[in-house]
Amino acid sequence: MIKRVLAAAAALWLGMAPPAPAQEFPNRTITMIVVFAPGGATDVLARILADHMSRTLGQRVVVENVSGAGGTIGGTRGAQAAPDGYTLTVGSLGSHSAAISIYRQPGYDPRELQPIGLIAGTPLYFVVRNGHPARTMQEFLAMARENPGRISNAHAGVGSTNHLACSLFSFVTGVRMNEIPYRGEGPAVNDVVAGQVDSACVLAPAAVPQIQAGTMRGLLVAATERSQGAPQVPSAPEAGVPDFLFQGWNAVFAPRGTPPAVVERLDQAMRAAINDPGVQRRIQELGSIPASPDRQGPEALRALVRSEVARWAEVVRAAGIEPQ
């Protein structure tokens, strides 16, 4: 009788015991959705982050590229995933702030997602194919004004960060080009390198390696100072376009309703990656700016998204961009 009572008590205790370590988060592979095609800034930064987080979390973090509609197809898949921490989304200024002003039904509101953290700020370059006759921005602008709508310009899709930058460029310079949308920054860059497209607005992680390799030329970086990633490229003021200032960003999101303990674990893993000297060096070599400590974490990203949604709603209206 005593043995039976002890066995029953043990079974009851085991049933009420906290989950075993194997059941704690994470205990299987995490999918990190990148909302653009391979090769672009978002993809490059996501892979650097995923590699370090895999080691910190003790589970694989695999990147899945889900491109299209300015990043909103991948953004929608990520937003609708189970809120368990096993599906994350790496988005951009375009896909996770401006998109809700550009698309009538983007499939999600970035302000309602669970923010995890900012990866980096990303300067933007205006580039041309190697064979293009314009050697400076002023030469390019003169040609564009003489041939309105004839110079081709590539971007990563309507509503993408690159598209917004191209729209700002046209707005401040008054030039009109033949805008060609792609399913991501990578394919757009490939066609510039191949000489199929005249020019493009390209974020630093995708632009800097190509500029340094000599496969395309940078006419300016949309900042007040030259970037350490490609210091030979003039700043916007140096190039004679002082109002063309633009910086994108990339960040990680989880679905709404993700448990606080899971969010905290992911936040810790992200901070460990972003603050790692080796990761910082890799991000900086690509011309990007790792998130500073005061810009890291869920609450800092939540505030950034809210401010960016409001800011780009005004820009979209002022630029006359029609919702898709």
Phi, psi and omega in degrees: 000313181299319180297321181293320180295316179296321179295318179295319180296320179296318180296319179296317180297318180295324180292332181265355184293153177296159182303146177292157182307325181295339182268354181282159181280135351265148177237014175202179184297140176256133177261130179248104180284125172257127191276009177227169181293162179299150173100344180274179183300314182299317181294314182298313180293322180298320182290324175298315181294314183299322181299314181288318181296327177302318181289320181292317185276344181075015177221152179294138170245108186255141180269133175236119179274121179232093189258170176122150176053048177062025179093356185282339177292311176294322178299321179293317179300316180294320181294328184268000179290164177299135183279063183240003178089356183267357173228115178246162178232132173258112183245183184227177174308317181292306186287333186238027167208301184285337187302325184286349174265341184261329180250132179295323180226076182291342179098354180193159173245114184302337179288343181262356178282167175269108179289144174250308178175158177278137176272302186196158167270147187229106174301158183241142179246144169260121187236160175228159176295155184301325183275002182292136183292337181285125179259345178226166179296322181294323175295319179297315181297321179298317179294319181295323180287329178283338183230065184301130177078003184257333178279126183278142182223125185261146171215175189275012178120152181302127180092351179286165177303318180297320179298317178298319179295317178298320179296318178296319179301312180296323182294315185278337181261339182078011179268152178240124181240171176272095185284129182240111179278141176241176179270020179158167183290324180304306178299324178296315179297319180302320181285331173293314179299322180283353180081014181277339181230144184289315190211172179195157170260116190229133178286154191309311184299334177268333184276314189302312180301323180288320178297315181292330178279350179079019181269348170203164185248137175267127178266334174194158167252132188282064182212168181282343179227158177295152180268145179290342179292322180216075187294347179282348182272127182296151172287169180301313178298320179296326182278357178087016178232067188295339181272354179270079179245127187205134173223125176272182176205159176229143185210166182249136180231154172237163178297153176300138179095003177297131185302142181305321181295324178290317178301316180298318180295318179292321178299316179299317181293323178293315179299319179299323179289308185296329181269359178287127183304323179294318178293317178300319180296317180296318179295317181292325178296335177274002178086008179262172185238107180304144180301128178287160183307324182285349179252005180269159174096163184300316185289323177295320178291322178301316179294320179298313182298315181298317180291322181290323176301314181293317182296314184283338173298320179291319180296317180299317179294315182295325181279352178073026179284122182280132177302140181274000000 
